[in-house]
Amino acid sequence: MKTQATIPILLEANANPYIKNKEGESPVDIAERLKFTKILELMKKSP
């Protein structure tokens, strides 16, 4: 999955996985809702 490979790059660039979009969801929220467990683990490990 290309998206999964992109997550570490974004996190290393200090992307914040907790910022909400206009619907009030963060990337972490979306990963939880869609059950993307590996992506969710990567995001939750970030500082």
C-alpha positions in Angstrom: 0.0 0.0 0.0 1.6 3.3 -1.1 -0.2 5.3 1.6 1.3 3.2 4.3 4.8 3.9 3.0 4.0 7.6 3.0 3.0 7.8 6.7 6.6 7.6 8.1 7.8 10.2 5.7 5.1 12.6 6.8 5.7 11.9 10.5 9.4 12.5 10.1 8.5 15.9 8.5 6.6 16.6 11.7 3.1 16.2 10.2 0.6 16.2 13.1 -1.8 13.2 12.9 -4.2 14.9 15.4 -5.1 18.0 13.4 -8.8 17.9 12.5 -10.3 18.5 9.1 -13.5 20.5 8.4 -15.6 17.4 9.3 -13.9 17.3 12.7 -11.8 14.2 12.0 -8.1 13.8 12.4 -6.0 11.2 10.4 -5.9 9.2 13.6 -9.8 9.3 13.8 -10.1 8.2 10.2 -7.5 5.4 10.6 -9.5 4.1 13.6 -12.8 4.3 11.8 -11.5 2.5 8.7 -9.6 -0.1 10.9 -6.2 0.8 9.4 -4.4 -0.7 12.3 -0.8 -0.6 11.0 -1.2 3.0 10.0 -2.8 3.8 13.3 0.1 2.3 15.2 2.6 4.4 13.2 0.7 7.6 13.9 0.2 6.9 17.6 4.0 6.2 18.0 4.8 9.7 16.7 5.7 12.4 19.2 
